[in-house]
Amino acid sequence: MATRILVVEDEFIIAEDISETLRSLGYEVVGNATNYYEAIKFLDEKTSDAVLVDINLGDKKDGIDVGTAIKETYKLPFIFITSHADKTTVDRAKHLKPNGYLVKPFDKNDLYTSIEIALSNFTANTAVATPPPEQVDDPEQVVFIKDGTTFVKLKHDDIWFVKSDGNYISIQTPQKKYLIRKTLKDFGSTLPADTFFQVYKSYIINLHHIQSVHSDHVIVKQQEIPIGREFKEAFLKKVNIA
């Protein structure tokens, strides 16, 4: 799946030019927001992997406000773009520690490099971490995930199921649903195979929490989860259904 980019730029011609360049580089453009409120609406309703934000939106709430919302609420990599590289502008932007900073006019290579570096650094900083063996007390097996700026310890038994959505996964637990930037394959490799099983291309379930099994789906904690044909035979054997 192509990396999804949201563009926040109030000058139509520039926004169209950036969007066209992004598509030529193989990215998917989620949309173009022209102000703070449109940007928040896109972030609430569409899945984005990164955001390009013009600092000077010409509104009461500018790109700095958008960047603040992304940093505090949406936990996405974002790159500030601006035609002003003066000290005042840079000082306003740098306290947010954006994942990149592009000064207009920038070329195709600058844009590509900035996005890829931002994504790479962000992924490295938010990756799932598993503790060293000495930190895990058997039989309580756990995994650590980064939730905002905090590492949260999840017991394996508290993970009901995991669902993938592009470059992200959601982890459903009794307490809450965690959203992290990780592939289902990579996260699944940290879970014990005797407890967790992939039943669909986008789902891994905890076998301990199965409530019922049907011909084409399984119920886990009241959630109906499909069973893919390519996984069905192995799954039925796993749960001892002939």
N, C-alpha and C positions, 0 to 999 in steps of 0.2 A: 504494500500500500504506500502511495506517495506521501511524503511529509506534508502536513497541512499547515499553511501559513495564513494568518490574519493580517491584513494591511490596515493600519489606522493612519489615514492621510486625508486632509481636507481639500487639497488641490486636485481636482478631477483628472487633469491631464497627467500629472505626476503619478497619481494612484494607478491610472490605467497603464502607464509605462512600466511601473514597478511590477504590476500584476502580469503583464505580458512577458517581462523578463523572467519572473518566477516560473511561469508555465514552461518557458523555453528551457529552463534548467531542470525540469521534471518535477517541480513542486505542484501541489494542489493549492489553489487560492480559495480559502474559505469564504472570503468576502472582503469588501472595503468599507470600513467605518469612517465617517467624516468628523465625528465628535466623540466625546467621552461616553455619552449615553448609548450611542449606536455600538461602540466598542464593547460595552458591558453586555448589551443584548446579544451580540454575537458570541461572546465568551460564555454566556449562560446557556445558549441554545445550540451552539455548534462546537464540535471537538476540534481544537487547534493544537498543534505541536509546538508552535513558536509564533511570536507576534512582532511585526515591524511597526514601530510607533514614532510618528512625527512629533517632536516635542512641541512645536508651535502650531496648535490647532486653531488658534484665533477664537477661542471660546473662554468662558469663565473657568471651566475645567479643561486643562490642557493635557499634553502628553505625559507630563510628570504625574498627573493624577491617574492617568491610565496605567502608567508603570507601577504606581503605588498599589493600585487594585490588583494588578497581575501578581505582584510580589507577595501581597498579603493574603489574597483569596484564591487565586487560580493556580499559583505555583507552576508557572510556565517560563521558559526562557524568552527573553524579549530583547530587542535591539532598538536603540534610539536612532532615529534618522533626523537630520536637521540641516538647514542651510546656514546656520549660525554656529560658529565654532569659538565664539568669544568666551572669556573666562567665566563670566556670570552664568552663561548657559551651561557650560561644562560643570561648574560647581553645583548647580541645581540638579543636574542629572546624576552626577557621580555618587551622591550619597545613597542612591537606590541600588548601586552596584549592578547596572544592567549587564546583560551577557554580551553586549556589543555596542558599538557606537559608529555610525556611518555619517560622514559629512557629504551633503549634496554639492556638486553632482558626483555620483559614484558609478563605476562601470559594472558590467555583468560579473566579472571575476571577483571584484570586491564584495559584491552582494553574496555570491555563492560561498566564498571563504568565510565571511562573517557568520552566515547561517550555520554552516557545518561546524565551525569551531564552537559556536554558542550551544548547539545541540550536543556536541561531544562533551563539553565541559559540564553542562547541566546534567547529562546522564551520569557522568562519573560522580558528581556530587550527590545525586539522589538515588544511587543504585542500592539495591537490597544488600544488606550486609548480614552474613551469618557469623555468629560468634565463634571464637576458638572453642575446641572441645572442652576445655576446663571451665568454660562459662555455662555449660549445659549440664544440668543435673538429671541424669536418668532416674526414672523413666519419663520425666517431663521434657519432651523435645520441643524446641522453640525455634523461631526465626525472627530476626530483627528487620524491621522496615523503617525507612525514614519518612516521618510524617511532619512536613514543614521543616523545622530545624531540630526536631527531636527524634531519636531512635526509639521506636516502640517495640517491646517484646511481645510477640504473639505465640501462644501455645498452639501447637499443631491442631489439637482437638478443638480449639476455638475458631479455626478456619472452616467455614461451612462449604464454601465453593469459591472458585476464582474464575473471573470472566475477562476475556481480552477484548480490547477495543483499539485496534490499530497498534500504536506504540505504547499504549497504556494497558494496565490491568486494574480491575477492581477486586478487592479482597473482602468478602462478606463475613463478618464476625457477629457475635451476639451484641457487642457494644456499638459497632458502627461499620460503615463501608469505607475502606481505605482506597484511595486512588493513587497509584504510583506509575512512574514511567519505567516500564520493564516489559519484555515480551513474555508471553505465556510459557514458551519453551524454557527460557532462562529461569523464570521463577519456579516452574515445575521441577526443574532439576535440583532445587534445594529442598524439596518435600520428599518424605519417605514413600517409596513405591507400594509398600504394603498397606498404606492408609489412603493415598490419593490416586485417583485414576482419571485420565482424560477421556470423557465420553463424547465430546464434540470438538470440532476444530477450535472453538472459542471458549470451552469450559473444561475445568478440572474440578472434580468433586471430592469431598471427604466421604469415604465409604461408610464411616461410622455414623453419618447423619442421614443416610438414605431412609426415607419413610415408606416408599413403594416404588416398584419398577413396572413400567408399562411397555407396550410393544415398541413405541418410538420415543419415549421420554421417561425420566426418573424424577421423583419428587424428593427434594432436599429442603427441609425446613420450610415447607409450604410453597417452595419455589419449583415451578415446572421447568426442567432443563432437558433439552433434546438429546437424543442418543443418535450419533452419526452412524450411518451404515458401515463405514470403515472401522468403527470402534466397537460395534455391537457384539460381535462374536467373542472377542477377547473380554469385554466387560461382563457378559453373561457367565463366562467361565470364572471370572474373578469373584463374582458373587454367588457362585455355585448354583446357577440356574441352567438346567440342561436344555 
